[in-house]
């Protein structure tokens, strides 16, 4: 079923018996998917519709525009695709404003969840907080559910290989280059998307031409510097490749970080096209070699390793 997206609360009145959850759902990881699965089953039980209430931009971007320090796992468009793939029926995308941030826990539940959305059942993850200064908690929701006559359910922390799943743990794994662990927690490979732009074309001189990726959003988390085995998607076509994230210290003194992909067995001109990258595994950290010849020799080893990983 196609995901319906509502961009204001008045439109959301079209949702029948909303079985609702709220949150940013950054990453749409396995824990989020467990909540969505429960939303769908609960909606089927009462003839309702699974619904996520979220914000157009992360609240910290609005409250601290100059210093939000965010590194998010998903762009907006990536999140929409992942939510649809997870089976969610409805997404309410509410603009976050300073006035909205001042709503008390009572006002948020009474005026928004009940008054505007008409929640039939509310399902939240463990340790859920809401309202001004995150003052509301599950015990208050229990009082509100009785007061405003909606059902309530709490989902416990989901675990993968004895590791509690959270967006924070996934960010930490990616910051350490542990893309394999991050993918296990996400339930799918971590992705970067953007436009292919021209670089310094040094890779071509070494026999390893690269496509430089310019990200569309500056808040998207970039895994730690190093060389990765990746899958590449351009114009609906899939290819294999290896990616370098970093500063190319052997051949450059630039302080500008680059994201470059050497795509295996690809001949077409792709400048200006959109490219999506899936991280499969990390091969090594970025290294400063003593010579270009040492770098080229290692690139051949990297390619062999990447092909083995991607087989």
C-alpha positions in Angstrom: 0.0 0.0 0.0 1.3 3.5 -0.9 2.2 5.8 2.0 -0.1 8.8 2.4 1.7 11.9 3.5 -0.2 14.8 5.2 1.5 18.1 5.5 -0.9 19.7 8.0 -3.2 18.6 10.8 -6.4 19.6 9.0 -5.7 17.1 6.2 -5.0 14.4 8.8 -8.7 14.3 9.7 -9.2 12.1 6.7 -7.4 9.3 8.5 -9.9 6.7 9.9 -9.3 5.5 13.5 -5.6 6.5 13.7 -3.4 4.0 15.4 -0.7 6.4 16.2 2.9 6.7 17.1 5.1 9.8 17.3 8.8 10.6 16.9 11.6 11.5 14.5 12.2 7.8 13.4 15.7 8.7 12.3 17.1 5.7 10.5 13.8 3.7 10.4 15.8 1.0 12.2 14.7 -2.4 13.5 13.3 -0.9 16.6 11.2 1.6 14.6 10.1 -1.2 12.3 8.9 -3.2 15.3 6.7 -0.3 16.3 5.4 0.0 12.7 4.6 -3.7 12.6 2.6 -3.3 15.8 0.9 -0.2 14.5 -0.3 -2.2 11.5 -1.5 -5.2 13.4 -3.3 -3.0 16.0 -4.9 -1.1 13.1 -6.1 -4.3 11.6 -7.7 -5.3 14.9 -9.9 -2.2 15.1 -10.3 -1.4 11.4 -8.1 1.7 11.7 -5.0 3.0 9.9 -1.4 3.0 11.0 -0.1 6.6 11.4 3.2 8.3 12.3 3.2 11.9 13.6 6.5 13.5 13.0 8.1 16.9 12.2 9.2 18.4 8.9 12.5 19.3 10.4 14.2 18.0 13.5 13.2 20.3 16.5 16.9 21.2 17.2 17.2 22.7 13.7 14.5 25.2 14.6 15.4 25.8 18.3 19.2 26.0 17.6 19.6 26.9 13.9 23.2 28.1 14.2 24.4 25.3 16.5 22.2 22.2 16.3 25.1 19.9 15.7 22.9 17.3 14.1 24.2 14.2 12.2 21.1 12.4 11.0 20.8 8.9 9.5 18.2 9.9 6.9 17.4 12.7 4.7 13.6 13.5 4.4 13.2 11.6 1.1 15.2 8.6 2.3 13.0 8.4 5.4 9.8 8.5 3.4 10.9 5.6 1.2 11.9 3.5 4.3 8.7 4.2 6.1 6.7 3.2 3.0 8.8 0.0 2.6 8.1 -0.8 6.3 4.4 -0.8 5.6 3.3 2.4 7.3 -0.1 3.7 5.9 -0.1 7.4 6.9 2.6 10.0 7.7 1.7 13.4 9.3 4.5 15.8 8.8 4.0 18.8 11.1 6.1 22.0 10.9 7.9 22.5 14.1 7.8 26.0 15.5 8.9 27.7 18.7 5.2 28.0 19.7 4.7 24.3 19.2 7.7 23.6 21.4 6.0 25.5 24.2 3.0 23.1 24.3 2.7 21.4 27.7 2.3 17.6 27.8 -1.4 18.1 28.5 -1.9 20.6 25.6 0.0 18.3 23.2 -2.1 15.3 24.0 -5.4 17.1 24.4 -5.2 19.6 21.5 -3.0 17.8 19.0 -3.2 14.0 19.4 -6.9 13.9 20.5 -8.3 17.2 19.2 -6.6 17.4 15.8 -5.7 13.8 14.9 -8.4 12.0 16.8 -6.2 9.2 18.0 -7.9 5.8 18.6 -4.8 4.0 19.9 -1.4 5.4 20.8 1.6 3.1 20.6 5.0 4.4 21.9 8.5 3.0 22.3 10.2 2.6 25.6 11.4 5.8 27.4 9.0 8.0 25.4 8.9 11.7 26.4 6.8 14.5 25.0 5.6 18.1 25.5 7.5 21.2 26.6 11.0 20.3 27.9 10.1 16.6 27.3 8.1 16.8 30.6 5.6 14.1 29.7 6.2 10.3 30.2 4.4 7.0 30.0 2.7 7.3 33.4 1.1 10.6 32.3 0.0 9.0 29.0 -1.8 6.3 31.1 -3.7 9.1 32.8 -4.5 10.9 29.5 -5.6 7.6 27.9 -8.3 7.2 30.5 -9.2 10.9 30.5 -9.5 11.2 26.7 -10.6 7.7 26.0 -7.9 6.3 23.7 -6.1 3.0 24.0 -2.4 3.0 24.9 0.5 0.5 24.5 4.2 0.6 25.2 6.7 -1.3 23.0 9.8 -2.5 24.9 13.4 -2.0 23.6 14.1 -4.2 20.6 17.4 -6.1 20.7 19.6 -7.4 17.9 22.4 -9.8 19.1 21.9 -8.6 22.7 22.4 -5.0 21.6 19.6 -2.5 22.3 18.7 -0.8 19.0 18.8 3.0 18.9 19.6 5.7 16.5 22.4 6.8 18.9 24.1 3.4 18.8 23.9 3.4 15.0 25.5 6.8 14.8 28.3 5.7 17.1 28.9 2.6 14.9 29.1 4.7 11.8 31.4 7.2 13.4 33.8 4.3 14.1 33.4 2.9 10.5 31.5 -0.1 11.7 29.0 -0.1 8.8 28.4 -3.8 9.0 27.1 -3.4 12.6 25.1 -0.3 11.7 23.4 -2.2 8.8 22.4 -5.0 11.2 20.8 -2.5 13.6 19.2 -0.6 10.7 17.9 -3.8 9.1 19.3 -2.6 5.7 22.6 -1.1 4.4 23.4 2.5 5.4 23.0 4.9 2.5 24.4 8.1 1.2 22.8 9.9 -1.8 23.7 12.9 -3.8 24.8 14.3 -7.1 28.0 13.2 -9.0 30.3 16.2 -9.5 33.8 16.6 -11.0 36.8 16.2 -8.8 40.5 16.6 -9.4 40.5 13.4 -11.5 43.7 12.1 -9.9 42.1 8.6 -9.7 41.9 8.5 -13.5 45.7 8.9 -13.6 46.1 5.9 -11.3 43.8 3.7 -13.3 41.0 4.1 -10.7 38.7 6.8 -12.0 36.2 8.0 -9.4 32.8 9.6 -9.1 32.7 12.4 -6.5 29.6 12.5 -4.5 28.1 15.9 -3.4 25.6 15.3 -0.6 22.2 17.1 -0.9 21.9 17.7 2.9 24.7 19.0 5.2 23.2 17.2 8.2 23.5 13.7 6.8 26.0 11.6 8.8 29.1 10.5 6.9 30.8 7.4 8.2 34.4 7.7 9.4 37.2 8.1 7.0 38.4 5.0 5.2 37.8 2.7 2.3 34.5 0.8 1.9 33.0 -1.9 -0.3 29.8 -0.4 -1.6 26.9 -1.0 -4.0 26.0 1.9 -6.3 22.7 2.8 -7.9 22.5 5.2 -10.9 19.5 5.6 -13.2 18.0 2.4 -11.7 21.1 0.4 -12.5 23.2 -1.4 -9.8 26.9 -1.7 -9.8 29.7 -2.6 -7.4 32.5 -0.4 -6.2 34.8 0.9 -3.5 34.5 4.2 -1.8 37.1 6.4 -0.1 36.0 9.0 2.5 38.6 11.4 3.6 41.4 13.8 2.6 43.5 11.7 0.2 46.7 12.5 2.3 49.1 10.8 -0.1 48.3 13.1 -3.0 46.7 16.1 -1.5 47.2 18.6 1.4 43.6 19.8 1.2 41.5 20.0 4.4 38.3 19.4 2.3 36.8 16.0 2.9 35.8 14.1 -0.2 33.5 11.2 -0.9 34.8 9.3 -4.0 33.6 6.1 -5.6 35.4 3.9 -8.0 32.7 2.0 -9.8 33.7 -1.4 -11.1 33.3 -2.0 -14.9 31.3 1.2 -15.5 31.9 3.1 -18.8 29.1 5.6 -19.0 29.3 9.4 -18.5 27.6 10.0 -15.2 28.5 13.6 -14.2 25.4 15.5 -12.9 23.4 12.3 -12.2 22.0 11.3 -8.9 23.8 8.4 -7.2 22.8 6.3 -4.2 25.4 4.4 -2.2 24.9 1.4 0.1 27.7 0.6 2.5 28.4 -3.1 2.7 31.6 -3.3 4.7 34.8 -1.4 5.6 38.0 -2.4 4.1 40.5 -0.2 5.9 41.2 3.2 7.4 42.5 6.0 5.3 46.3 5.9 5.1 49.1 8.3 4.0 51.4 6.2 1.8 55.1 7.1 1.2 54.6 7.2 -2.6 51.9 7.2 -5.3 53.2 3.7 -6.4 52.5 2.4 -2.9 49.0 3.9 -3.1 48.3 2.4 -6.5 49.5 -1.0 -5.3 47.2 -0.8 -2.3 44.2 0.2 -4.5 44.6 -3.0 -6.4 44.5 -4.9 -3.1 41.4 -2.9 -2.0 39.6 -3.7 -5.2 40.3 -7.4 -4.8 39.0 -7.3 -1.2 35.9 -5.3 -2.2 35.1 -7.7 -5.0 35.3 -10.6 -2.5 33.0 -8.8 -0.1 30.5 -8.0 -2.8 30.4 -11.4 -4.4 
